[in-house]
Amino acid sequence: MFVALGAFVMTLFGGWTAQRVTDRRHLVLGLAGGLMLGVVGLDLLPEALEAAGQEVFGVPQALLLFVGGFLVAHMVERLLAARQVAHGAEEERVPQVGLTAAGAMVSHSLMDGIAIGAAFQVGDAMGLTVALAVITHDFADGFNTYTITSLYGNTRAKALAMLFADALAPVVGAASTLFFTLPVELLGSYLGFFGGALLYLAAAEILPEAHHTHPAASTLLCTTAGVGFIWLVTGIAE
């Protein structure tokens, strides 16, 4: 539980950082996009392939769910946007999309906590390794949760509420493993699906928005730095 509290604090710190630099919104979005891209490509997808690597008609199950997550995120956003237009409003960023995406981040953090608890069930060394990976990338989770909730026009109060929920989720997830054991394949399948949805948000929404009004080299550098940070974290955790 002490380790899970570390994830709680790191998530809040990531969200605090995101809201403190709102005067450099394009840089925040560029960094958030890089962090999300790094988390998907260097963390979630490799874990998903390892945990749920069995093939379905010649394709790894985790990759099928990855593509499915991408498509579901795209369809949900389009349906919500179409509903907004049908009610007479101009097509714009729909707050519900931001809340849904943040909810997915909370679910991911819950699974992070479960992963910590499950790893400690295997042994202390395994538990500490997984905990290090979770705690260090929870900064990115908190940063992204606050940023993506705000990006879609939600109030600061809602963004803070989602941030707090995201911070609390690992603690709840770790505590829950005192009562059950999570099948590894189920965890891998979830990570694949969530990774696809997260990639859609990063590539189709956050990064284009970051460069829309400020197509600066500094924004691109922030994106690259975000990917590099996750690479460093992943390497340390290994």
DRENBAFI-614342 format. One line per field, with one value per residue (C-alpha): residue number from 1; residue in three letters; x, y, z. Coordinates in steps of 0.05 Angstrom, whole numbers. Layout:
num	NUM_...
residuo	ala_...
X	X_...
Y	Y_...
Z	Z_...
//
This chain:
num	1_2_3_4_5_6_7_8_9_10_11_12_13_14_15_16_17_18_19_20_21_22_23_24_25_26_27_28_29_30_31_32_33_34_35_36_37_38_39_40_41_42_43_44_45_46_47_48_49_50_51_52_53_54_55_56_57_58_59_60_61_62_63_64_65_66_67_68_69_70_71_72_73_74_75_76_77_78_79_80_81_82_83_84_85_86_87_88_89_90_91_92_93_94_95_96_97_98_99_100_101_102_103_104_105_106_107_108_109_110_111_112_113_114_115_116_117_118_119_120_121_122_123_124_125_126_127_128_129_130_131_132_133_134_135_136_137_138_139_140_141_142_143_144_145_146_147_148_149_150_151_152_153_154_155_156_157_158_159_160_161_162_163_164_165_166_167_168_169_170_171_172_173_174_175_176_177_178_179_180_181_182_183_184_185_186_187_188_189_190_191_192_193_194_195_196_197_198_199_200_201_202_203_204_205_206_207_208_209_210_211_212_213_214_215_216_217_218_219_220_221_222_223_224_225_226_227_228_229_230_231_232_233_234_235_236_237_238
residuo	met_phe_val_ala_leu_gly_ala_phe_val_met_thr_leu_phe_gly_gly_trp_thr_ala_gln_arg_val_thr_asp_arg_arg_his_leu_val_leu_gly_leu_ala_gly_gly_leu_met_leu_gly_val_val_gly_leu_asp_leu_leu_pro_glu_ala_leu_glu_ala_ala_gly_gln_glu_val_phe_gly_val_pro_gln_ala_leu_leu_leu_phe_val_gly_gly_phe_leu_val_ala_his_met_val_glu_arg_leu_leu_ala_ala_arg_gln_val_ala_his_gly_ala_glu_glu_glu_arg_val_pro_gln_val_gly_leu_thr_ala_ala_gly_ala_met_val_ser_his_ser_leu_met_asp_gly_ile_ala_ile_gly_ala_ala_phe_gln_val_gly_asp_ala_met_gly_leu_thr_val_ala_leu_ala_val_ile_thr_his_asp_phe_ala_asp_gly_phe_asn_thr_tyr_thr_ile_thr_ser_leu_tyr_gly_asn_thr_arg_ala_lys_ala_leu_ala_met_leu_phe_ala_asp_ala_leu_ala_pro_val_val_gly_ala_ala_ser_thr_leu_phe_phe_thr_leu_pro_val_glu_leu_leu_gly_ser_tyr_leu_gly_phe_phe_gly_gly_ala_leu_leu_tyr_leu_ala_ala_ala_glu_ile_leu_pro_glu_ala_his_his_thr_his_pro_ala_ala_ser_thr_leu_leu_cys_thr_thr_ala_gly_val_gly_phe_ile_trp_leu_val_thr_gly_ile_ala_glu
X	0_58_82_13_13_76_36_-19_30_65_-1_-22_46_38_-31_-4_51_1_-42_17_41_-24_8_49_-10_22_82_39_0_63_93_28_25_96_84_22_58_115_69_32_91_144_102_31_38_100_66_2_38_75_14_-37_6_-35_-56_-126_-128_-54_-52_-34_-95_-65_-55_-127_-151_-102_-133_-202_-188_-165_-228_-274_-243_-251_-324_-343_-314_-348_-415_-412_-390_-447_-497_-471_-481_-550_-572_-553_-484_-421_-376_-326_-291_-343_-332_-358_-301_-251_-286_-290_-216_-199_-243_-202_-139_-169_-185_-113_-87_-133_-101_-33_-50_-74_-10_30_-10_-6_70_79_40_95_151_181_233_180_134_187_205_133_121_180_153_83_105_151_101_44_72_53_-15_-32_-5_-46_-110_-113_-92_-140_-200_-185_-171_-243_-273_-288_-284_-222_-264_-279_-207_-184_-237_-213_-141_-158_-195_-134_-88_-133_-142_-74_-86_-154_-127_-69_-115_-164_-111_-117_-182_-169_-117_-121_-111_-51_-85_-142_-93_-56_-121_-141_-73_-78_-147_-130_-65_-103_-152_-96_-57_-118_-125_-51_-45_-113_-128_-73_-14_-54_-81_-11_13_-51_-35_38_74_140_202_196_130_162_220_171_138_205_224_159_176_247_224_181_239_284_232_221_295_305_247_278
Y	0_47_37_52_117_136_128_172_229_224_227_290_321_308_342_400_410_410_465_508_517_536_599_553_510_488_463_426_392_375_343_307_278_254_223_187_162_137_103_67_46_32_10_-12_-48_-90_-110_-128_-171_-208_-220_-234_-256_-314_-306_-300_-317_-302_-237_-229_-218_-156_-123_-138_-104_-47_-33_-42_9_59_49_52_118_146_123_149_218_221_200_251_306_288_291_360_384_352_395_458_471_480_420_430_391_354_355_283_258_289_258_190_193_213_157_109_138_125_53_46_72_23_-33_-5_-14_-84_-99_-75_-119_-179_-171_-171_-235_-265_-237_-174_-165_-169_-123_-69_-72_-63_-10_31_30_49_105_138_137_160_230_224_195_254_303_272_264_337_361_318_335_409_404_384_444_416_460_463_431_371_365_366_314_267_279_260_198_179_189_147_90_56_54_22_-27_-49_-59_-100_-154_-174_-208_-237_-256_-224_-270_-246_-253_-208_-154_-160_-154_-92_-59_-72_-41_19_31_36_87_127_129_156_213_230_226_253_304_326_333_368_417_430_451_486_556_546_505_517_474_480_442_386_384_376_318_285_298_264_201_203_209_147_110_128_106_40_27_41_-4_-61
Z	0_14_-58_-84_-45_-83_-147_-117_-103_-170_-208_-171_-185_-259_-259_-218_-270_-327_-297_-277_-349_-382_-411_-455_-477_-542_-505_-454_-510_-548_-485_-469_-540_-534_-466_-491_-553_-510_-461_-517_-560_-507_-447_-459_-526_-507_-442_-478_-530_-475_-433_-488_-546_-572_-645_-672_-747_-754_-714_-640_-598_-565_-634_-655_-591_-603_-671_-640_-586_-639_-680_-620_-597_-667_-673_-604_-619_-687_-659_-603_-652_-700_-643_-625_-697_-701_-641_-679_-651_-692_-693_-637_-583_-542_-467_-460_-503_-455_-395_-430_-446_-375_-350_-392_-360_-291_-311_-335_-268_-232_-273_-255_-182_-194_-231_-170_-124_-171_-179_-103_-102_-145_-101_-71_-126_-181_-141_-133_-207_-229_-176_-202_-272_-249_-202_-253_-310_-265_-273_-347_-328_-283_-334_-390_-349_-331_-400_-440_-395_-403_-477_-492_-457_-388_-327_-283_-227_-271_-293_-220_-202_-257_-235_-163_-187_-230_-170_-124_-174_-163_-88_-98_-150_-106_-46_-88_-102_-29_-50_-120_-172_-241_-301_-340_-408_-387_-365_-432_-471_-434_-444_-519_-525_-481_-519_-585_-557_-526_-592_-628_-578_-583_-659_-681_-627_-580_-628_-684_-632_-605_-675_-697_-671_-653_-707_-671_-666_-590_-592_-632_-583_-526_-561_-572_-500_-477_-517_-491_-419_-425_-459_-401_-350_-386_-390_-316_-298_-337
//
